[in-house]
Structure formats: structure tokens, C-alpha cells
Amino acid sequence: PNPPYYSFLIKLGTIPFEVPSGTYQDTFRISLYAGTLNNPDFEDSESVIVKYFVPKRIALSLVPTGSSFNEFATEINMNFGNMQTGLTLNFDTIIKSNSGYNLYFSSENGGKLMHESLGQYVGYTTTINGTNISLIPNTPVLVSSSTGATGADGKRLNVKFTLNGVNSQPSGNYKDYITVSVQSN
């Protein structure tokens, strides 16, 4: 007769986002006994190694200041309205990563709002958590990085734009596009 075979199923629950990436393992021993529960006789044992790989995960959210992380909030529209020197707008960038991150900002006009048709500019200052960031036209600039997991709530960075030099520019619509990108370490 063939010996009996037994199958075991190991089921993992939901892996929290903040669990660091990498390979996790555990070893347990299965022992076989003959006889009865009151009088067992040891027969054999084997070790079982269980491994699970947690891949790198990263997510970015662009939300109004103080708002919660929202995986679908990956765009934000900022409108100064009638511009004047010193006017400020801000939002939060929230990053969730289980392996660290590099956050980049790239400005189409290098930190300037450009008139829709006249080629005139209004400059603005960008600060992230109070640190000034110099934006370069169409060039990703590293603005924040981390080497470890961000935790369940993610890493929140406040981004502020302050208008400077609104003087005698012609009226009209001015705009700049900023690309925010994040990559895993």
C-alpha cells in the first residue's frame, strides 16, 4: 500500500503596505508518532521552510493640505486667481513606500508661470517642508529621499508655491506644469 500523503495550506493575511520589501521565512518541524495519544512512539520528523517575498511597493498622492492619502489623487490643480506678489498656494505630497523612495519635481518653465501667448513670465518660489527648491526647465530635481519604509501613514511633504515679482506683466492666463514622480530605492 502507498503511504498516506497530507497537504498543508499556509495562508497569509493582507500584508500591510509598510512591511519592508524582502524575503521572509520561517521554519517549523513536523514530527510523526506511532501508537496512541497516551503512549506515542516517535518515528520521524522533517523541517519545513516557508518563504515569502514581499516586493517593493510605492504609491504617491497629491492632496489638499491636511487631507488623507488617496491612491487615486495623482493630479492637483493650483489656481492663484488674480496674481499678486507674495500670494501663496500649497498642497501635500504623501508617499507610501516599503523600501525607501526618491521624489522628483520637474517644471516645464523652471519655476515660472508663463503667459499663454505672450511669452511673459511670473516667477514663483517652491518650498517643500520649508526648504527652497530650485526648479530647472524640464529636468527632474531630487527634492526628497528616504532609505526605509515610510510607515502606515506615509511620508507627508507640504509643497508651497509663492508668487514673486508680479509687477507690470500683461494680463492673461499664466501657467506652468510640474511633474511629480517617485521611485523606489
Secondary structure by P-SEA (a helix, b strand, c coil): cccbbbbbbbbbccccccccccccbbbbbbbbbcccccbbbbcbbbbbbbbbbbcbbbbbbbbcccccccccccbbbbbccccccccccbbbbbbbbcccbbbbbbbccccbbbcccccbbbbbbbbcccbbbbbcccccccccccccccccccbbbbbbbbbcccccccccccbbbbbbbbbcc
